[in-house]
Amino acid sequence: MSATVKSGEAVGPEAGKGRATGARRVRAIRTKGGLSVRLDVRATAVGLLLLAVVLAAAIALIGSGDYPMTPSEVLAALTGGGDAGQQYIVHELRLPRVLVGLLVGVAFGVSGAVFQTVSRNPLGSPDVLGFAQGSSVGALAAIVYFQADAFGVAAGAVAGGVGTGIAIFLLAWKRGIHGYRFVLVGIGASAMLYAMVLFLMTKANIVEATRATTWMTGSLNGRGWDQVQPLAAVCAVLVPLLLFSGRPLRMLEMGDDAAYALGVRVDRVRIAVLLTAVVLVAAATAAAGPISFVALTAPQLARRLTLPRWLKGGGGAPMPGPNLVLSGLMGAVLLVAADWASQRLFGADQLPVGVLTGVLGGGYLLWLLATERKAGRV
């Protein structure tokens, strides 16, 4: 068990060089009952900042539209004030869409951090490894072969995502699941599933193809309480389970041998957290479609915001630790901000949010590949 760190004590290889090196500073908080908690000052400050940003962005998004509202009017409507028109606009039209965006962003951010931690690879993201494509295959099959309604499409997406996860686990298993083999199998599965998506599109009629294309783009348009409630229930169960797995995930980043030595049941933990993350990704994809690159970029950006100066210059290597809370907050910030931009920055032509995240995330992926290649890791 690690020793308690005193308030203001520097932690890390450069701890002896003081404040000028930017070493991490940890504050110990002790309760009267003897419980001691170590608080990373920088990570806490970044988390509070992200929380403030996501709340401000959500209020701004609720208040924007053909019937603009000021932040004070939005807050009044949210707390039961305002006139009947404002109540209807906020509670029935705009709030469900924003809540779906927040929940999907949190789900993608947390699950992306889990995948990248387990694979020990910054490219280990659900949308890169084929899980989003698996959900797309399930949803398209429900549309093309069963003419399913919204609930049926969501069920097909969840079934496709979970089935893809199980298949990738089985194919990547060889005396355990290891990072690079898991990533390579996932990339191969992604290519095969994309071919299946194209095949299903050729089997669809014009109405089904239009509906499938809209879903596959990834959009928050028309989202209501029917999408909020099941997604909120899934997140309320699965996100805390992953957060409670933070310590063994940090041990896994040190390697299997070190994790075994510290008492972590490596294969059991790895399978449990990956299956949980797969279900979380599938539920988020069912609610909003396969919105790309949020799961890839959110954990990386969150880690870089908390990266001490003595760790910078590592060729893009992420900071140790899964950073699940910050990754979830960053995912919510990215998705809500992208939704606002897709509605407001292109005039009358509103873009699906998945188009904007795909363009920006693709540029980030190219930059990440360049930095990884420069560092000699790919």
FITOR-492617 format. One line per 4 residues: number of its first residue (from 1); their letters; for each residue x, y, z of C-alpha. Coordinates in pm, 1 decimal, decimal comma. Each point is the difference from the previous one (the first is absolute). Layout:
BEGIN
NUM) a) X:Y:Z | ...
//
This chain:
BEGIN
1) msat) 0,0:0,0:0,0 | 144,7:336,5:-102,1 | 111,0:250,1:258,6 | -198,2:318,1:56,9
5) vksg) 137,2:301,9:-183,1 | 10,9:324,0:192,2 | -162,8:314,8:-128,0 | 203,1:166,2:-272,7
9) eavg) 250,1:-285,5:-34,6 | 123,5:-52,7:-356,5 | -40,2:-343,1:-155,5 | 194,3:-143,4:-293,4
13) peag) 352,5:-37,5:-134,4 | 64,9:372,2:33,1 | -142,3:33,4:351,1 | 329,1:122,2:138,4
17) kgra) 26,4:286,6:-245,1 | -293,0:191,8:143,1 | -275,2:207,2:-149,8 | 195,3:111,7:-305,6
21) tgar) -12,1:-345,1:-158,9 | -380,6:-18,6:9,0 | -2,7:-324,8:199,4 | -338,0:-124,5:112,5
25) rvra) -115,0:126,5:337,0 | -225,5:-209,1:220,1 | -197,1:108,9:303,2 | -98,9:-247,4:269,2
29) irtk) -346,6:39,3:150,7 | -65,8:-177,1:329,5 | -339,7:-49,9:158,4 | -72,6:-28,8:371,1
33) ggls) -61,4:-370,3:-46,0 | 358,8:-53,1:-112,8 | -71,6:-26,2:-372,5 | 272,8:155,4:-212,0
37) vrld) -54,7:100,8:-363,2 | 268,7:124,3:-236,9 | -119,7:286,5:-217,1 | 185,2:90,1:-318,5
41) vrat) -21,0:379,2:1,5 | 47,6:47,2:-372,7 | -240,9:-275,6:-101,6 | -262,3:134,7:240,0
45) avgl) 35,8:350,9:-140,2 | -29,7:-130,3:-356,6 | -305,3:-206,9:95,8 | -175,2:299,5:156,8
49) llla) 83,1:210,0:-306,3 | -139,8:-264,3:-237,1 | -313,5:-31,6:212,5 | -53,2:376,2:-14,4
53) vvla) 57,0:1,5:-376,4 | -242,6:-284,1:-65,9 | -272,3:161,2:214,1 | 47,9:336,3:-171,0
57) aaia) -3,1:-164,6:-344,1 | -316,5:-193,5:85,7 | -180,3:316,3:114,3 | 115,5:185,8:-311,7
61) ligs) -120,3:-284,3:-223,5 | -339,7:-14,2:170,0 | -36,3:376,0:-41,0 | 92,4:9,8:-369,3
65) gdyp) -231,1:-62,4:-291,5 | -283,1:161,4:-193,1 | -140,4:116,0:334,0 | 309,8:129,1:184,7
69) mtps) 4,6:13,6:378,6 | 241,7:163,8:239,5 | 185,6:-213,0:257,1 | -218,2:144,0:277,8
73) evla) -315,0:-99,7:-191,5 | 139,2:-349,2:-57,4 | 80,5:-42,1:369,6 | -343,0:130,3:94,8
77) altg) -170,9:-248,4:-232,6 | 215,5:-285,5:130,9 | -98,7:80,8:358,4 | -372,3:27,6:-71,5
81) ggda) -23,9:369,3:-89,1 | -65,8:178,3:-328,0 | -315,1:-2,7:-209,7 | -167,1:-302,0:-154,4
85) gqqy) 174,5:47,9:-336,1 | 345,1:7,7:156,6 | -80,9:-304,9:210,1 | -104,9:-194,6:-309,0
89) ivhe) 301,9:105,3:-206,8 | 247,5:-83,1:274,3 | -146,3:-319,9:144,3 | -146,6:-160,7:-310,5
93) lrlp) 215,9:119,1:-290,0 | 349,0:98,5:110,1 | 80,9:-155,9:338,2 | -34,7:-364,9:-115,5
97) rvlv) 234,4:64,8:-293,1 | 260,4:160,2:225,8 | -27,9:-279,5:258,1 | 48,6:-265,0:-268,3
101) gllv) 307,8:190,1:-119,1 | 141,9:19,4:351,1 | -63,9:-367,1:75,8 | 137,1:-118,3:-334,7
105) gvaf) 309,7:217,1:47,0 | 61,4:-139,3:348,2 | -54,2:-357,8:-119,8 | 238,7:37,6:-294,7
109) gvsg) 262,3:182,0:209,2 | 3,9:-255,3:282,6 | -9,7:-303,3:-230,1 | 273,7:147,5:-219,8
113) avfq) 222,3:45,5:304,5 | -61,0:-362,1:100,7 | 86,6:-134,4:-345,7 | 315,3:211,5:-26,6
117) tvsr) 110,3:-101,7:348,5 | -55,8:-372,1:-50,7 | 161,1:-3,0:-344,7 | 275,5:238,8:116,9
121) nplg) -35,6:167,8:-337,2 | -138,9:348,2:-79,2 | -164,6:-147,9:-310,4 | -196,2:-248,9:210,1
125) spdv) -335,4:171,6:-47,5 | -341,5:-164,5:-52,1 | -56,1:173,0:-335,2 | 345,6:-104,3:-124,8
129) lgfa) -31,7:-359,5:125,0 | -332,2:-73,1:-170,5 | -252,8:18,9:282,3 | -180,9:296,8:-154,6
133) qgss) -6,3:-182,0:-334,1 | -145,2:-306,2:173,3 | -278,7:214,5:143,3 | -58,3:142,7:-348,7
137) vgal) -35,0:-349,6:-145,7 | -253,8:-92,7:267,0 | -201,2:317,8:-53,1 | 5,7:-33,4:-379,7
141) aaiv) -107,2:-363,6:19,1 | -296,5:106,3:216,1 | -93,0:270,8:-253,0 | 46,9:-201,4:-319,4
145) yfqa) -128,1:-344,8:99,1 | -254,0:79,6:272,8 | -109,8:358,8:-79,6 | 47,4:63,3:370,8
149) dafg) -118,6:307,6:185,1 | 231,1:219,0:209,4 | 1,0:-249,8:287,3 | 80,8:-287,8:-234,3
153) vaag) 286,1:193,9:-159,4 | 142,4:75,6:345,3 | -29,4:-365,8:99,3 | 173,4:-103,2:-322,1
157) avag) 281,5:246,5:65,3 | 54,7:-133,0:351,1 | -7,1:-361,5:-120,9 | 243,0:78,1:-281,4
161) gvgt) 242,8:182,9:227,8 | -1,6:-267,3:269,3 | 27,8:-280,7:-255,8 | 296,2:174,9:-162,4
165) giai) 167,5:39,2:337,0 | -36,5:-368,4:82,3 | 131,9:-101,0:-343,8 | 304,4:227,0:30,5
169) flla) 73,4:-132,5:349,0 | -9,9:-359,5:-123,0 | 217,6:73,1:-302,6 | 253,5:198,8:203,5
173) wkrg) 16,6:-250,6:287,0 | 324,1:-194,7:31,9 | 80,8:-71,2:362,5 | -160,8:336,5:72,7
177) ihgy) -74,4:318,3:-191,8 | 302,4:212,2:-79,7 | 10,3:353,5:-128,8 | 139,6:-7,3:-353,0
181) rfvl) -169,9:-327,3:-96,2 | -329,5:141,6:125,8 | 50,2:319,2:-206,3 | 97,7:-189,4:-316,4
185) vgig) -295,4:-237,0:24,5 | -229,7:295,4:61,4 | 127,7:188,2:-304,0 | -48,2:-308,8:-216,7
189) asam) -351,4:-49,1:135,9 | -75,0:365,8:-71,5 | 88,0:-44,3:-368,1 | -215,3:-313,6:-30,4
193) lyam) -294,9:162,2:175,7 | 22,9:305,8:-222,4 | -30,7:-232,4:-299,6 | -312,3:-148,2:159,8
197) vlfl) -140,3:351,6:42,5 | 48,9:64,9:-372,3 | -164,3:-332,3:-84,3 | -304,1:81,9:214,5
201) mtka) -27,9:339,8:-165,9 | -22,3:-168,5:-341,4 | -287,9:-216,4:126,8 | -202,6:298,1:126,2
205) nive) -263,9:189,6:-194,6 | 15,9:376,2:-30,1 | -199,8:67,7:316,2 | 199,2:-249,7:208,2
209) atra) 330,5:125,7:-143,7 | -86,5:360,1:88,4 | -95,7:-99,5:352,6 | 313,2:-211,4:40,0
213) ttwm) 227,0:273,9:-132,0 | -148,9:250,7:244,7 | 54,1:-237,9:291,2 | 353,8:-93,2:-103,5
217) tgsl) 109,7:363,6:-20,6 | -57,7:46,8:373,0 | -245,0:269,7:98,9 | -183,1:144,6:299,5
221) ngrg) -288,6:133,9:-209,1 | -340,8:-101,7:127,7 | 131,4:-163,7:315,3 | -256,1:-7,9:279,7
225) wdqv) -67,9:-147,6:338,9 | -40,3:-345,4:-156,5 | 374,7:3,5:-65,6 | 97,2:179,6:322,2
229) qpla) -154,2:-242,2:247,4 | 152,9:-332,8:-112,3 | 340,0:157,8:-65,1 | -4,1:170,9:341,4
233) avca) -82,7:-333,9:166,4 | 287,4:-175,8:-180,2 | 246,5:277,6:87,0 | -115,5:7,2:362,5
237) vlvp) 90,8:-368,9:33,7 | 303,8:-45,9:-222,8 | 193,3:326,5:43,4 | 37,1:-45,9:379,9
241) lllf) 110,9:-360,6:-57,0 | 278,8:124,1:-226,9 | 93,7:279,7:239,1 | 38,3:-253,7:281,2
245) sgrp) 241,4:-188,1:-227,7 | 236,5:296,6:-18,1 | 263,6:-146,7:232,4 | 38,9:-338,6:-175,1
249) lrml) 3,4:181,2:-335,4 | 293,6:209,4:120,0 | 175,3:-319,3:102,9 | -61,7:-151,4:-344,7
253) emgd) 177,7:292,7:-164,6 | 320,6:-107,0:172,6 | -12,5:-337,9:-174,3 | -148,5:-339,8:81,1
257) daay) 289,7:-119,1:215,3 | -4,7:309,0:219,9 | -380,3:-17,9:27,6 | 17,3:-367,7:102,4
261) algv) 260,3:87,7:261,8 | -231,6:265,5:141,8 | -285,8:-248,7:34,8 | -203,8:88,1:-309,5
265) rvdr) -173,6:-288,5:-175,6 | 103,0:127,5:-339,7 | -210,2:-205,4:-241,7 | -312,9:22,3:212,4
269) vria) 28,9:377,9:42,0 | 83,2:55,2:-366,8 | -296,4:-202,5:-125,5 | -240,6:154,6:252,0
273) vllt) 88,7:362,2:-78,5 | 7,8:-58,7:-376,0 | -340,9:-166,6:-3,6 | -141,2:280,8:214,0
277) avvl) 149,5:261,2:-232,3 | -135,7:-182,7:-307,1 | -355,8:5,6:138,0 | 41,0:368,9:87,1
281) vaaa) 118,8:80,2:-354,0 | -283,7:-202,4:-152,3 | -262,1:181,2:210,3 | 141,9:341,7:-92,1
285) taaa) 15,2:-95,4:-367,7 | -359,0:-123,6:12,3 | -110,7:338,4:136,5 | 183,4:231,5:-241,5
289) gpis) 159,9:-208,5:-271,8 | 372,4:-70,7:-47,5 | 134,2:348,9:76,9 | 364,1:-38,8:-91,1
293) fval) 325,4:95,7:170,6 | -141,7:127,2:331,2 | 114,0:-320,9:172,3 | 342,3:38,4:-162,2
297) tapq) 67,4:366,9:74,6 | -166,5:58,0:338,6 | 237,4:-218,5:210,1 | 305,8:138,2:-179,5
301) larr) -101,6:363,3:48,1 | -89,8:-61,5:364,0 | 338,1:-156,8:68,2 | 190,8:277,9:-172,6
305) ltlp) -179,1:261,8:208,1 | 131,9:-170,0:313,0 | 344,7:-79,6:-142,6 | 282,8:142,0:216,1
309) rwlk) 272,7:190,0:-180,5 | 262,1:-260,8:91,9 | -199,2:-257,8:-200,1 | -45,7:218,5:-306,6
313) gggg) 207,8:-59,9:-306,1 | -73,6:-372,6:17,1 | -117,3:-12,7:-360,1 | -368,4:8,6:86,9
317) apmp) 12,7:-272,9:261,5 | -299,9:27,2:233,4 | 38,9:56,4:370,0 | -17,8:-319,1:208,2
321) gpnl) -340,6:-77,1:144,7 | -338,9:-44,5:-167,9 | -137,6:344,8:102,4 | -354,8:-129,0:-36,2
325) vlsg) -181,3:294,0:159,3 | 186,6:261,0:-201,6 | -41,3:-204,0:-317,6 | -375,3:-14,5:52,5
329) lmga) -20,8:374,3:63,0 | 215,0:70,9:-304,9 | -223,0:-223,2:-213,7 | -306,0:194,5:116,3
333) vllv) 172,4:331,8:-76,7 | 102,6:-112,7:-348,5 | -340,2:-133,0:-96,8 | -204,9:292,3:132,0
337) aadw) 239,5:252,0:-153,6 | -6,0:-186,3:-331,9 | -380,0:-9,6:5,7 | -16,1:375,0:58,8
341) asqr) 250,3:63,9:-280,5 | -181,4:-230,4:-244,0 | -322,4:194,0:59,0 | 136,3:354,9:0,3
345) lfga) 310,4:29,3:-219,2 | -138,6:-113,4:-336,1 | -299,0:227,1:-47,6 | -323,8:-165,3:-99,8
349) dqlp) 177,8:-327,0:-83,0 | 22,2:-173,5:335,3 | 247,1:-286,5:2,3 | -42,6:-324,7:193,7
353) vgvl) 239,7:11,5:291,4 | 172,3:-316,5:-123,4 | 118,5:181,1:-313,0 | 178,6:268,3:201,9
357) tgvl) 155,9:-241,4:249,0 | 113,5:-217,9:-292,1 | 178,2:288,5:-173,9 | 167,4:131,3:316,5
361) gggy) 73,8:-346,6:137,5 | 151,3:-112,9:-328,5 | 243,0:292,1:12,4 | 85,3:-88,3:359,5
365) llwl) 58,4:-363,7:-98,5 | 246,7:104,7:-271,4 | 185,4:217,7:251,8 | 4,3:-284,2:253,2
369) late) 138,5:-244,0:-256,9 | 269,7:250,3:-95,2 | 108,0:50,9:362,2 | -4,5:-374,2:70,6
373) rkag) 212,5:-63,5:-310,7 | 241,3:276,2:100,0 | 35,2:-161,9:342,5 | 68,3:-339,1:-163,5
377) rv) -309,5:-172,5:136,8 | -162,9:-73,8:-337,8
//
